């Protein structure tokens, strides 16, 4: 049954946030959401590449669960922290504010949960709630101290979250000032005027700040989490889910945003004690890389983080189901109630690869890529009876250009030189498939020179290896740079690798997100991802790349 391709239509928006036309009817449940929300699940963070469906999962939670607390980072006014002279001074003097930021997150999350559960949207309700729990804890000294902490900040329960952030920051400054004594104001004046602060004064102020950060408030907040579990969220039939998305946006100054995300990740395990509350944070894959690379909190390691995060991945059949749902809905709205799938709009010639296989091989196995390709086809061939492989290939250059731009943009924050790194794959001395031991020095030297000339002042390992290769100009330094480069290109998803001649190609978005340089050698084979072939002017013979896995 062939159907005319609808004109002036699309299969939906790339971003779940704006995909109102298709989202509810076409959400594909892969089982990840149930796994994350299961009572026994330790997952607090959903990690995925841009366009993999993280925000779709968060939206699904918000639309299908009655008790949802939605925390928007941009509404927290955490940029206010950058205006504090004390926090700026401590940061400049390498003071680790992780514990303070963790305290801030715990307070924000605790109060957001309480506001939702008790309906604390005005001062009278807040006062009534605080009076009620005061009676409960008269005979429990630990909970009584926690109550006193709540009571101390109770006046801001009903106000916006940003006011609470300001209140906690101001309270921290006040405590440091009280402990530091009369000299505090003089130091503040000197700092604001840009005057030099002596080593002894700096040491004294840092020591005082450390004392305050390690104070009893962290213990009080831990006890409050016990209160939430034992006395507040006691109804097993009304599980509350708190969600946080959009951490990749500019919701705080870049100097502290990564530290705040690290602190959030470190604060989350404490909330697992609350049996009827689940916190789910969506985080971009490359943002996680930055956080892990810059982490300073003792014990914060990738292997420990692995215990409480889940990665969003898609199989080939799931992506087919994702598109089929949208095609069926599009035709149902335009023409017919019959079930229409991609088999009804694609034609194939004997001996050719299927159109779907061809498209999938040019994606990073994520919905956004597949959607982008199909929308290009509908835009170009709306009104046609069927689409053939020739048609699919005719839009490939436009698709390839858009995917390269998206890939460079995705990694720009972590790798400002992402465009040059991907550009290496277009060098005339390289082909779509290449063996590391056969890469000619001319191709390596060209990129080394680019990084040396344009990014010499950038504090990036790949740039440092480029500078070393430029300065020493030895085969060993070239090889070391090449292996580091290939590990990065693999991590970005722009190449696949295989360590043995007949083994399957391995890509970072399938299973193993990163590869060690120790796993690479002269006989390691690399494949430029087919989605980049057109824009990099590459091509090679290739069977179906992504079999079901």
VEXFIGU-998097 format. One line per field, with one value per residue (C-alpha): x, y, z; residue number from 1. Coordinates in nm, 4 decimals. Layout:
<atoms>
u [X:...]
v [Y:...]
w [Z:...]
n [NUM:...]
</atoms>
This chain:
<atoms>
u [0.0000:0.1764:0.0688:0.1459:0.4005:0.2206:0.3397:0.4352:0.4541:0.7118:0.7466:0.7890:1.0378:1.3902:1.3419:1.0872:1.0156:0.8525:0.7240:0.3613:0.2127:0.3614:0.4934:0.1969:0.0799:0.4264:0.6303:0.8127:0.8630:1.1945:1.1692:1.4304:1.1787:1.0286:1.3793:1.4826:1.1665:1.1605:1.1724:1.4915:1.6668:1.9705:1.9655:1.9442:2.0984:1.9943:2.2903:2.2759:2.4005:2.2150:1.9042:1.9049:1.5773:1.6735:1.4346:1.1621:1.1925:1.1699:0.8658:0.7033:0.7526:0.5930:0.2935:0.2225:0.2921:0.0646:0.3270:0.6086:0.8380:1.0021:1.3197:1.4507:1.8201:1.7687:1.5143:1.7558:1.9504:2.2697:2.4437:2.4065:2.6906:2.9255:2.8413:2.9621:3.3062:3.3772:3.2975:3.4995:3.7925:3.7807:3.7574:4.0556:4.2561:4.1734:3.9355:3.7127:3.3528:3.2096:3.0648:2.9003:2.7499:2.6293:2.4648:2.3013:2.1586:2.0366:1.8581:1.7021:1.5848:1.4540:1.2500:1.1189:0.9975:0.8382:0.6719:0.5171:0.4090:0.2654:0.1489:0.3670:0.2835:0.2394:0.3681:0.0634:0.0871:0.4615:0.4063:0.1347:0.3557:0.6530:0.4324:0.2887:0.6234:0.7563:0.5086:0.6214:0.9889:0.9812:1.1265:1.3864:1.6890:1.8307:1.5086:1.4522:1.7827:1.6851:1.3520:1.5334:1.7280:1.4034:1.2497:1.5507:1.4856:1.1119:1.0239:1.1474:0.9724:0.6903:0.9040:1.0822:1.3832:1.6201:1.5429:1.6458:1.9739:2.0462:1.9467:2.1822:2.4701:2.4188:2.4007:2.7315:2.8928:2.7466:2.8843:3.2302:3.2195:3.1217:3.3994:3.6601:3.5893:3.6558:3.9047:3.6451:3.5003:3.8483:3.9342:3.6094:3.6956:4.0491:3.9220:3.6569:3.9183:4.1494:4.4146:4.6489:4.5522:4.8451:4.9283:4.8564:4.5186:4.4277:4.5217:4.3171:4.0069:4.0320:4.0689:3.7633:3.5583:3.6631:3.5438:3.2037:3.1623:3.2331:2.9854:2.6804:2.4525:2.5478:2.4456:2.1212:2.0410:2.1119:1.8676:1.6071:1.6318:1.5491:1.2463:1.1290:1.1529:1.0071:0.7551:0.6600:0.6650:0.5007:0.2288:0.3514:0.0684:0.1796:0.5376:0.6901:0.9352:1.1590:1.3090:1.5921:1.6732:1.8549:2.1781:2.3640:2.2104:2.3799:2.1998:2.5121:2.8516:3.0800:3.3366:3.1036:2.8466:3.0537:3.1298:2.7599:2.6740:2.9433:2.7956:2.4450:2.5626:2.7351:2.4250:2.1816:2.2762:2.1671:1.8100:1.7837:1.6992:1.3554:1.1743:0.8747:1.0752:1.2724:1.5056:1.5832:1.8398:1.8966:2.2547:2.4222:2.6977:2.9677:2.8721:2.9325:3.2788:3.3571:3.2294:3.4326:3.7449:3.7277:3.5966:3.7807:3.5574:3.7392:3.6108:3.4181:3.5146:3.3569:3.3344:3.1381:2.9176:2.8436:2.6473:2.3746:2.3399:2.1739:2.2723:2.0105:2.0727:1.8557:1.8488:1.7874:1.4408:1.3453:1.4376:1.2326:0.9376:0.9962:0.9671:0.6833:0.4691:0.5170:0.4577:0.1378:0.0097:0.0993:-0.1001:-0.3888:-0.4266:-0.3906:-0.5457:-0.6377:-0.7055:-0.5047:-0.1700:0.1022:0.4705:0.7955:0.7602:0.4630:0.6520:0.9919:1.0598:1.3653:1.5432:1.6696:2.0273:2.0143:2.0481:1.7152:1.6451:1.6083:1.9420:2.1093:1.9661:2.0401:2.4020:2.4283:2.3021:2.4465:2.1514:1.9493:1.6012:1.7142:1.9384:1.6735:1.4083:1.6335:1.6893:1.3212:1.2088:1.4524:1.3026:0.9455:1.0377:1.2074:0.9714:0.6309:0.3661:0.5626:0.4205:0.7305:1.0859:1.3751:1.7378:1.8360:1.6111:1.7580:2.1072:2.0108:1.9507:2.2534:2.4851:2.2439:2.1958:2.5706:2.6416:2.3793:2.5053:2.8662:2.7584:2.5534:2.8434:3.0881:2.8394:2.7742:3.1432:3.2366:3.2281:3.4534:3.6647:3.6723:3.8830:3.6170:3.5873:3.9598:3.9601:3.6799:3.8404:4.1460:3.9329:3.9033:4.2781:4.3687:4.6110:4.3299:4.0459:3.7150:3.8865:4.2433:4.4919:4.6726:5.0119:4.9516:4.8566:5.1138:5.2992:5.1733:4.8148:4.9228:5.1503:4.8749:4.6463:4.9358:5.0140:4.6482:4.6214:4.9595:4.8742:4.5158:4.4825:4.8282:4.6910:4.4081:4.4441:4.3543:4.5473:4.5134:4.6641:4.9525:5.0253:5.0103:5.2616:5.4892:5.4641:5.5421:5.8385:6.0028:5.8952:5.9716:5.7837:5.7141:5.5563:5.3507:5.2238:5.1383:4.9407:4.7636:4.6514:4.5173:4.3377:4.1795:4.0593:3.8907:3.7375:3.6032:3.4576:3.2868:3.1342:3.2986:3.4889:3.4512:3.7391:3.8179:4.1267:4.1131:4.0649:3.7418:3.5860:3.2803:3.3170:3.2811:3.1279:3.1082:2.7314:2.6616:2.8192:3.1689:3.1631:3.5390:3.8532:4.1968:4.5043:4.6492:4.3905:4.5126:4.8034:4.9463:4.7003:4.3932:4.1549:3.9388:3.6207:3.4961:3.1304:2.9181:2.7067:3.0183:3.1188:2.9450:3.0627:3.4191:3.4163:3.4715:3.3210:3.4022:3.2360:3.0478:2.7876:2.5147:2.6983:2.4581:2.3091:2.0645:2.2363]
v [0.0000:0.3122:0.6538:0.9972:1.1744:1.4643:1.8084:2.0897:1.8474:1.7151:1.4324:1.6688:1.8983:1.7941:1.9166:1.7387:2.0733:2.2028:1.8744:1.9242:1.7961:1.4474:1.3983:1.2495:1.0179:0.9094:0.8696:0.5382:0.3568:0.1698:0.0598:0.3032:0.5233:0.2363:0.1183:0.4617:0.5101:0.1574:0.1571:-0.0497:0.1750:0.3717:0.5886:0.9615:1.0939:1.0251:1.0829:1.1074:1.2809:1.5837:1.4569:1.1159:1.1779:1.2921:1.5857:1.3656:1.1350:1.4321:1.5660:1.2222:1.2110:1.5538:1.4595:1.1146:1.1522:1.3421:1.4454:1.6174:1.8968:2.0734:2.2614:2.4975:2.5887:2.9246:3.0204:2.9634:3.2870:3.0954:3.3644:3.5678:3.3592:3.5214:3.8645:3.7710:3.9226:3.6567:3.3616:3.5185:3.5758:3.2177:3.0748:3.2812:3.1437:2.7803:2.7332:2.4322:2.5497:2.2052:2.1528:2.4948:2.4282:2.0875:2.2544:2.5016:2.2227:2.0228:2.3266:2.4114:2.0542:2.0068:2.3258:2.2573:1.9173:2.0637:2.3456:2.0941:1.8424:2.0920:2.3588:2.6285:2.9112:3.1904:3.3019:3.1857:2.8305:2.8244:2.9414:2.6803:2.4019:2.5035:2.5158:2.1728:1.9968:2.1743:1.9737:1.6496:1.6837:1.8058:1.4771:1.4295:1.6539:1.5765:1.6506:1.9503:2.1030:2.0328:2.2011:2.5061:2.5228:2.5077:2.7671:2.9923:2.9997:2.9430:3.2960:3.2286:2.8924:3.0399:3.2806:3.2136:2.9821:3.2606:3.4462:3.1381:3.1148:3.4768:3.4195:3.1206:3.3024:3.6095:3.3929:3.2261:3.5672:3.6870:3.3878:3.4324:3.8029:3.7285:3.4721:3.6893:3.9929:4.3605:4.3066:4.1508:4.4778:4.6151:4.3070:4.3441:4.7069:4.6196:4.3443:4.5634:4.8338:4.5812:4.6222:4.3353:4.1256:3.9864:3.6192:3.6123:3.7854:3.5453:3.2427:3.3655:3.4314:3.0958:2.9178:3.0962:3.0058:2.6417:2.6392:2.7766:2.5375:2.2419:2.3674:2.1959:2.3049:2.0071:1.7732:1.9636:1.9251:1.5505:1.5212:1.7145:1.4477:1.1929:1.4049:1.4033:1.0243:0.9437:1.2215:1.3985:1.1717:0.8713:0.7903:0.5016:0.5610:0.9183:0.8928:1.2324:1.2818:1.5893:1.6584:1.8857:1.9478:2.2098:2.2017:2.2714:2.6180:2.9323:2.9452:3.0458:3.1996:2.9526:2.9869:2.8191:2.6330:2.3154:2.3200:2.3596:2.0617:1.8555:1.9559:1.8613:1.5165:1.4710:1.5862:1.3494:1.0217:1.1663:1.1971:0.8250:0.7765:0.9240:0.6117:0.7870:1.0550:1.0116:1.2785:1.2536:1.4815:1.4899:1.5648:1.6010:1.3523:1.6082:1.8146:1.5091:1.4815:1.8383:1.7765:1.4576:1.6164:1.9176:1.7381:1.8268:1.6683:1.3847:1.0481:1.1861:0.9373:0.8057:0.4479:0.5629:0.7824:0.4817:0.3302:0.5923:0.7037:0.5482:0.6194:0.6773:0.4441:0.3280:0.0096:0.0043:-0.1482:0.1113:0.3935:0.2281:0.2151:0.5815:0.6854:0.4458:0.5946:0.9430:0.8403:0.6626:0.9669:1.2009:0.9959:0.9402:1.3156:1.3820:1.0899:0.7564:0.5631:0.2715:0.1940:0.3437:0.2724:0.3572:0.0396:0.2080:0.5212:0.3751:0.1832:-0.0342:-0.1924:-0.5468:-0.5549:-0.2082:-0.1405:-0.0550:0.3172:0.2783:0.0965:0.3660:0.6413:0.4633:0.4121:0.7909:0.8567:0.8259:0.6013:0.8803:1.0126:1.3630:1.2412:1.0081:1.2784:1.5320:1.2984:1.2081:1.5701:1.6609:1.3860:1.4997:1.8616:1.7730:1.5028:1.5991:1.5075:1.2125:0.8608:0.6884:0.7648:0.5622:0.5236:0.7764:1.0326:0.9465:1.0050:1.3328:1.5057:1.3505:1.6491:1.8892:1.6354:1.5788:1.9527:1.9955:1.6949:1.8189:2.1636:2.0027:1.7785:2.0677:2.2728:1.9847:1.9628:2.3302:2.3954:2.1025:2.1305:2.4827:2.3349:2.0741:2.2088:2.1643:1.8161:1.6976:1.8808:1.6535:1.3741:1.5639:1.5829:1.4664:1.2098:1.0328:0.8160:0.7157:0.4086:0.4290:0.2370:0.4366:0.3046:0.4276:0.7883:1.0123:1.2783:1.5515:1.5037:1.5058:1.8083:2.0094:1.9770:2.0243:2.3552:2.4664:2.3948:2.5522:2.8718:2.9245:2.7507:2.7717:2.9481:2.6978:2.4743:2.1508:1.8201:1.7774:2.1226:2.0419:1.7247:1.9289:2.1785:1.8948:1.7388:2.0762:2.1516:1.8100:1.7069:1.3399:1.0333:0.9406:1.2778:1.2643:0.9171:1.0225:1.3198:1.1025:0.8467:1.1209:1.2749:0.9453:0.8831:1.2269:1.1782:0.8439:1.0048:1.2700:1.0022:1.1235:0.7966:0.4314:0.1932:-0.1729:-0.3326:-0.6480:-0.6771:-0.8786:-0.7365:-0.5100:-0.1343:0.0140:0.3600:0.5621:0.6098:0.2362:0.0928:0.2052:0.5878:0.6359:0.4523:0.4615:0.5442:0.2207:0.0310:0.1893:0.0733:0.0835:-0.1839:-0.0085:0.0685:0.3817:0.4598:0.8128:0.8114:0.7935:1.0908:1.3061:1.1574:1.4079:1.7180:1.5781:1.4499:1.0893:0.7626:0.3930:0.0573:-0.0411:-0.3011:-0.2358:-0.0659:-0.0960:-0.4393:-0.4952:-0.5066]
w [0.0000:-0.1212:-0.0010:-0.1411:0.0802:0.2535:0.1412:0.3791:0.6724:0.9174:1.1661:1.4589:1.6279:1.7246:2.0804:2.3031:2.4674:2.1469:2.0019:2.1114:1.7861:1.8183:2.1698:2.3563:2.0785:1.9682:2.2853:2.2588:2.5866:2.5743:2.9378:3.0675:3.2477:3.4472:3.5301:3.6594:3.8681:4.0122:4.3971:4.3920:4.1375:4.2541:3.9409:4.0032:3.6807:3.3205:3.0893:2.7122:2.4021:2.2664:2.0916:2.2593:2.4439:2.7967:2.7953:2.6474:2.9494:3.1876:3.0024:3.0168:3.3931:3.4321:3.2178:3.3638:3.7370:3.9730:4.2266:4.0366:4.1540:3.8591:3.9534:3.6843:3.7301:3.5586:3.8285:4.1160:4.0678:4.1356:3.9359:4.2549:4.3968:4.1449:4.2898:4.6365:4.6959:4.9587:4.7306:4.4486:4.6838:4.8143:4.4614:4.3454:4.6369:4.5480:4.8382:4.7712:4.8126:4.7322:5.0791:5.0748:4.7301:4.8480:5.1470:4.9108:4.6930:4.9916:5.1267:4.7891:4.7273:5.0822:5.0696:4.7178:4.8361:5.1495:4.9575:4.7197:4.9834:5.2316:4.9872:5.1446:4.9079:5.1618:5.5014:5.7012:5.5684:5.6377:5.9978:6.0523:5.9178:6.1331:6.4419:6.3623:6.3283:6.6399:6.8490:6.6851:6.7758:7.1363:7.2642:6.9887:7.0266:6.6793:6.5009:6.7273:6.6121:6.2533:6.3175:6.4539:6.1281:5.9330:6.1604:6.1072:5.7335:5.7612:5.6631:5.3116:5.2579:5.0575:4.8567:4.5279:4.5320:4.4298:4.7535:4.9497:4.7581:4.8418:5.2047:5.2464:5.0755:5.2921:5.6036:5.5124:5.4662:5.7957:5.9862:5.8314:5.9210:6.2817:6.3156:6.1398:6.3557:6.2919:6.0114:5.7790:5.6486:5.5825:5.3756:5.1798:5.1041:4.9938:4.7633:4.6016:4.5401:4.3784:4.6471:4.7320:5.0333:5.2298:5.2647:5.6380:5.5962:5.3148:5.5239:5.8197:5.6096:5.4301:5.7653:5.8998:5.5919:5.6269:5.9851:5.8871:5.5942:5.8236:6.0832:6.2251:5.9418:5.7255:6.0081:6.0499:5.6819:5.7015:5.9916:5.7925:5.5219:5.7958:5.8848:5.5240:5.5151:5.8571:5.9174:5.5934:5.2861:5.4514:5.1950:4.9806:4.7343:4.6576:4.5383:4.4588:4.1725:4.1639:3.8209:3.7062:3.3390:3.1292:3.3299:3.0049:2.9735:3.1034:3.4381:3.6323:3.5706:3.3895:3.6693:3.9179:3.7050:3.6760:4.0496:4.1226:3.9015:4.0748:4.4106:4.2935:4.1856:4.5233:4.7132:4.5400:4.7170:5.0524:4.9236:4.8452:5.2112:5.1409:5.0234:4.8684:4.6868:4.3666:4.2259:3.8541:3.6904:3.3130:3.2110:2.8764:2.8005:2.7227:3.0289:3.2450:3.0903:3.1967:3.5503:3.5910:3.4454:3.6782:3.9884:4.3099:4.5744:4.7492:4.6290:4.3312:4.0626:3.7440:3.8738:4.1806:3.9668:3.7438:4.0319:4.0115:3.6535:3.3487:2.9904:2.7206:2.4261:2.1357:1.9335:1.5615:1.6027:1.8646:1.6268:1.3550:1.5944:1.6817:1.3147:1.2322:1.5089:1.3661:1.0058:1.1057:1.2965:1.0088:0.7566:0.9982:1.0331:0.6597:0.4753:0.6263:0.9457:0.8090:0.9711:0.7512:0.8130:0.6402:0.4319:0.2622:0.1588:0.0660:-0.2538:-0.3009:-0.5942:-0.5731:-0.4519:-0.2945:0.0746:0.2353:0.2718:0.6468:0.6831:0.4736:0.6952:1.0251:0.9228:0.8995:1.2521:1.5997:1.6884:1.8452:1.7616:1.6678:1.3839:1.2389:1.2645:1.0898:0.7933:0.7542:0.7780:0.5000:0.2818:0.3455:0.2816:-0.0478:-0.1785:-0.0415:-0.3022:-0.4403:-0.4311:-0.2917:-0.1875:-0.3275:-0.2263:-0.4952:-0.3217:0.0182:-0.1170:-0.2825:0.0542:0.2236:0.1738:0.3483:0.6265:0.6595:0.6864:0.9580:1.1573:1.1444:1.2655:1.5431:1.6479:1.6611:1.8626:2.1009:2.1961:2.1655:2.5399:2.6249:2.3079:2.1585:1.8787:1.7868:1.4301:1.3644:1.5193:1.2926:1.0010:1.0402:0.8917:0.5626:0.5000:0.1502:0.2941:0.4802:0.3528:0.5090:0.6527:0.7756:0.9887:1.2572:1.1544:0.7987:0.8823:0.7148:0.9113:0.6760:0.7980:1.1627:1.1231:0.9555:1.2603:1.5036:1.3362:1.3492:1.7223:1.7906:1.6038:1.7206:2.0588:2.2185:2.5280:2.5743:2.8794:2.7017:2.7021:2.3237:2.2684:2.5028:2.3067:1.9852:2.1227:2.2286:1.8822:1.7226:1.9468:1.9365:1.5820:1.6484:1.5290:1.8904:1.9727:1.6513:1.7364:2.0921:1.9596:1.6986:1.9579:2.1859:1.8889:1.7848:2.1418:2.1347:1.7894:1.9063:2.2197:2.0068:1.7848:1.4658:1.4135:1.4992:1.5726:1.5573:1.7004:1.4859:1.1107:1.1228:1.4382:1.4320:1.4277:1.7748:1.8316:2.1532:2.1335:2.1239:2.4364:2.5397:2.5646:2.5749:2.4740:2.6336:2.4291:2.5685:2.3628:2.0404:1.8270:1.4766:1.3627:1.5008:1.2151:1.2137:1.0202:0.9666:1.0690:0.7486:0.8604:0.7974:0.4640:0.2395:0.4246:0.4513:0.0903:0.1989:0.0789:0.0981:0.0494:0.3595:0.4458:0.7012:0.9853:1.2769:1.3138:1.5971:1.9355]
n [1:2:3:4:5:6:7:8:9:10:11:12:13:14:15:16:17:18:19:20:21:22:23:24:25:26:27:28:29:30:31:32:33:34:35:36:37:38:39:40:41:42:43:44:45:46:47:48:49:50:51:52:53:54:55:56:57:58:59:60:61:62:63:64:65:66:67:68:69:70:71:72:73:74:75:76:77:78:79:80:81:82:83:84:85:86:87:88:89:90:91:92:93:94:95:96:97:98:99:100:101:102:103:104:105:106:107:108:109:110:111:112:113:114:115:116:117:118:119:120:121:122:123:124:125:126:127:128:129:130:131:132:133:134:135:136:137:138:139:140:141:142:143:144:145:146:147:148:149:150:151:152:153:154:155:156:157:158:159:160:161:162:163:164:165:166:167:168:169:170:171:172:173:174:175:176:177:178:179:180:181:182:183:184:185:186:187:188:189:190:191:192:193:194:195:196:197:198:199:200:201:202:203:204:205:206:207:208:209:210:211:212:213:214:215:216:217:218:219:220:221:222:223:224:225:226:227:228:229:230:231:232:233:234:235:236:237:238:239:240:241:242:243:244:245:246:247:248:249:250:251:252:253:254:255:256:257:258:259:260:261:262:263:264:265:266:267:268:269:270:271:272:273:274:275:276:277:278:279:280:281:282:283:284:285:286:287:288:289:290:291:292:293:294:295:296:297:298:299:300:301:302:303:304:305:306:307:308:309:310:311:312:313:314:315:316:317:318:319:320:321:322:323:324:325:326:327:328:329:330:331:332:333:334:335:336:337:338:339:340:341:342:343:344:345:346:347:348:349:350:351:352:353:354:355:356:357:358:359:360:361:362:363:364:365:366:367:368:369:370:371:372:373:374:375:376:377:378:379:380:381:382:383:384:385:386:387:388:389:390:391:392:393:394:395:396:397:398:399:400:401:402:403:404:405:406:407:408:409:410:411:412:413:414:415:416:417:418:419:420:421:422:423:424:425:426:427:428:429:430:431:432:433:434:435:436:437:438:439:440:441:442:443:444:445:446:447:448:449:450:451:452:453:454:455:456:457:458:459:460:461:462:463:464:465:466:467:468:469:470:471:472:473:474:475:476:477:478:479:480:481:482:483:484:485:486:487:488:489:490:491:492:493:494:495:496:497:498:499:500:501:502:503:504:505:506:507:508:509:510:511:512:513:514:515:516:517:518:519:520:521:522:523:524:525:526:527:528:529:530:531:532:533:534:535:536:537:538:539:540:541:542:543:544:545:546:547:548:549]
</atoms>
